[in-house]
């Protein structure tokens, strides 16, 4: 039994350099300097005179403090585990072995979570995320698959301490959903979920087929960062700084009666709003706010975020360069395959990451796929499609 304590002591000594590397990757020393600077700013005379600025500074201070606190907690955890090893070996006491095993596993998981944060270096990675679901061709079968994906992602959100708000929800004809949109709120929501953007393919025996035949269905998941509009005025111009112009004349506004499975989130009045951006063909809709004005305001934020994301992803100079290309929700365009029969397998076509535990995935266990995507993105080691 004492041999296991010796083995864990060796493993902990091997983990220490990785802990030190993590400090450098997270910029812990720089964070400590930032904390001193921010605290000096907070304590300066007149700091609370400008509520908007003070709130931003306080939020930044809390985020930096939390990062340092998490790292110091890991260091303390490492020291506690090493103490357990040394005490157990010295006193020939094996009663703390289970505590040591559980603690070591937890420390590894904590370090992996923090390592992933170092990969979230994109401009909008820390933002909230707008996640939209769209059923592909195939009627009820595809609409049911879209709802299964909706459930999968909302479970992932809840399991990671994030929250979501329903923006739009359109029921399927017989089951499932035709489309839906949610706003995922929380630190790094977009950075983590951006890996899920694309077409998802399902293979299963259809529960809607009396002959129990094998069916293939497709649904699209779109993930864009929520980008705050600091200008309030939607008629802003593209300039050298890359700001977005949304010309009111380019927008068609449709209103309709809200409907869907959003329960108390859905208002059964004619307050739902759909915006069509005529130059690009982009459509956004919202039906969950209290009135038409609020729904339109939410739609404008969604449209602006989508235009900025496309503009920067495609490296375009101005939004007039954006073409209204539609994502093809069909075979050959999928980013991930979900196979329920004749075997169970979920496999990502970009990273090669796979698992046979399809039930866990459908219950929101997506971390393996997300981690693999972030690692491939950081190292540019994608799977080459044959």
Secondary structure by P-SEA (a helix, b strand, c coil): caaaaaaaaaaaaaaaaaaaaaaaaaaaaaaaaaaaaaaaaaacccccccaaaaaaaaaaaaaaaaaaaaaaaaaaaaaaaaaaaaaaaaaccccaaaaaaaaaaaaaaaaaaaaaaaacccccccbbbbbbbbbccccaaaaaaaaaaaaaaaaaaaaacbbbbbcbbbbccccccccbbbbbbccccccccccccbbbbbbccccccccccbbbbbbbbbbbccccccccccccccccccccccccccbbbbbbbbbccccccccccccbbbbbcccccbbbbbcccccaaaaaaaaaaaaaaaaaaaaaaacccccccccccccccccccccbbbbcccccccccccccccccaaaaaaacccaaaaaaaaaaaaaccccccc
